[in-house]
Amino acid sequence: MGEIIPRWEWRVFGTAPFARSEDLIRARGEARVRRSEEDYILSRQSMNNTKIRDGLMDIKTLQAVNDDGLEQWNPILKASFPLGPDVLAGIFAAFGVEAPVFFARDAYTYEQYLDELVRPSPDLQLVRVVKERHGFLIDGCIVEIADVTFDGIPRRTAAVEHEDPALVVATVRALALDVYENVNYLRAMKSAVGMA
């Protein structure tokens, strides 16, 4: 795997399409459509992005917020199930939640991890997320429009991502997304499910 370069992101959420912005985005080309189902694990003690997609435990941490309000997210873990104690200790550190004194198993399957470690914790909440993403490449940036549900609660989102923050800001402005507040997945999800 090559070097992982953290990306800067501007993301907006709403309950309806972002009319002018979406027109500007769609005018720039055809979308690549992807659908996914993911399990996010929200922590009352942390704003790290922890999710399970395609059988992989995936964690991203917020590295920085710049003067334009862009957020830089850094992937720190991708691990496949079953998960052993060393990996689990790192996951609980990302949750900001104390890990069990000992793990009852040498390794946890996906179901065991959720049933025995996540669901019993008062600080953790599993949220099922379904995404239908329409992806574009605009001025070198990854741009998406997506319909998502958080435990069945519908939301609309649009985002711009790139390693270069100046390019993200320029693209956000060109697409008229700067009139909306930058809100990451964790904030939107916690608000939707009542863990604000």
C-alpha positions, -999 to 999 in steps of 0.1 A, spaced: 0 0 0 13 35 -9 17 64 14 -15 76 30 -20 113 25 -46 129 48 -74 147 28 -91 180 35 -129 179 34 -159 202 32 -191 184 38 -227 197 41 -259 180 53 -295 188 48 -330 172 44 -334 184 8 -312 187 -23 -288 216 -25 -304 229 -56 -280 254 -71 -249 236 -60 -262 203 -73 -269 218 -107 -234 232 -108 -219 198 -99 -240 178 -123 -232 202 -151 -195 191 -148 -200 156 -160 -215 121 -154 -216 107 -119 -202 74 -108 -229 58 -86 -220 36 -56 -243 21 -30 -230 9 4 -242 -3 38 -219 5 67 -220 2 105 -207 33 123 -199 31 159 -205 65 177 -188 72 209 -199 97 235 -163 103 244 -148 108 209 -152 124 175 -131 98 157 -147 83 126 -151 46 133 -170 24 109 -172 -11 94 -174 -13 56 -169 -44 34 -158 -64 65 -131 -39 75 -128 -19 106 -119 16 95 -108 45 117 -101 81 106 -91 109 131 -95 146 127 -60 160 123 -67 197 119 -92 224 111 -78 253 91 -88 290 89 -113 283 62 -131 257 84 -119 228 63 -113 195 82 -83 173 76 -90 136 82 -63 109 85 -69 72 81 -52 54 110 -66 18 108 -80 -7 83 -83 -41 99 -102 -72 88 -122 -95 112 -116 -114 133 -99 -88 155 -73 -96 182 -67 -79 215 -39 -56 203 -61 -42 175 -91 -40 198 -71 -20 224 -63 6 196 -100 7 186 -111 14 222 -84 41 224 -100 57 193 -134 55 210 -120 73 240 -135 45 261 -117 22 285 -112 -12 270 -122 -43 290 -95 -53 315 -91 -85 295 -108 -98 263 -126 -130 267 -116 -143 233 -83 -145 214 -101 -129 184 -136 -115 178 -157 -120 147 -178 -91 134 -209 -103 152 -190 -111 185 -174 -77 184 -207 -59 180 -227 -81 204 -201 -85 232 -180 -53 231 -200 -25 214 -237 -30 223 -231 -35 261 -212 -2 264 -232 28 276 -207 51 257 -210 34 223 -239 33 198 -241 13 166 -257 32 137 -266 15 104 -259 37 75 -270 33 39 -254 55 13 -261 61 -24 -233 82 -36 -229 100 -69 -192 108 -73 -176 133 -96 -141 145 -103 -141 183 -105 -110 204 -108 -90 174 -95 -112 172 -64 -134 143 -54 -169 157 -52 -200 137 -42 -237 141 -38 -253 114 -17 -285 102 -1 -278 86 33 -299 72 61 -288 70 97 -308 41 113 -335 49 87 -333 87 92 -328 103 57 -303 130 50 -288 146 19 -251 154 18 -226 169 -6 -188 171 -2 -155 181 -17 -122 164 -8 -85 168 -18 -51 167 -3 -46 204 -12 -68 227 11 -66 257 -13 -80 235 -41 -109 224 -19 -117 259 -9 -117 271 -46 -139 242 -57 -163 247 -27 -167 283 -37 -171 275 -74 -199 250 -66 -216 275 -42 -213 250 -13 -196 277 9 -231 291 18 -236 259 39 -220 250 72 -192 224 71 -205 194 91 -187 161 92 -204 127 93 -200 123 130 -217 156 139 -245 149 115 -251 114 127 -249 122 164 -274 150 158 -298 127 139 -298 99 164 -298 121 195 -262 117 206 -253 154 202 
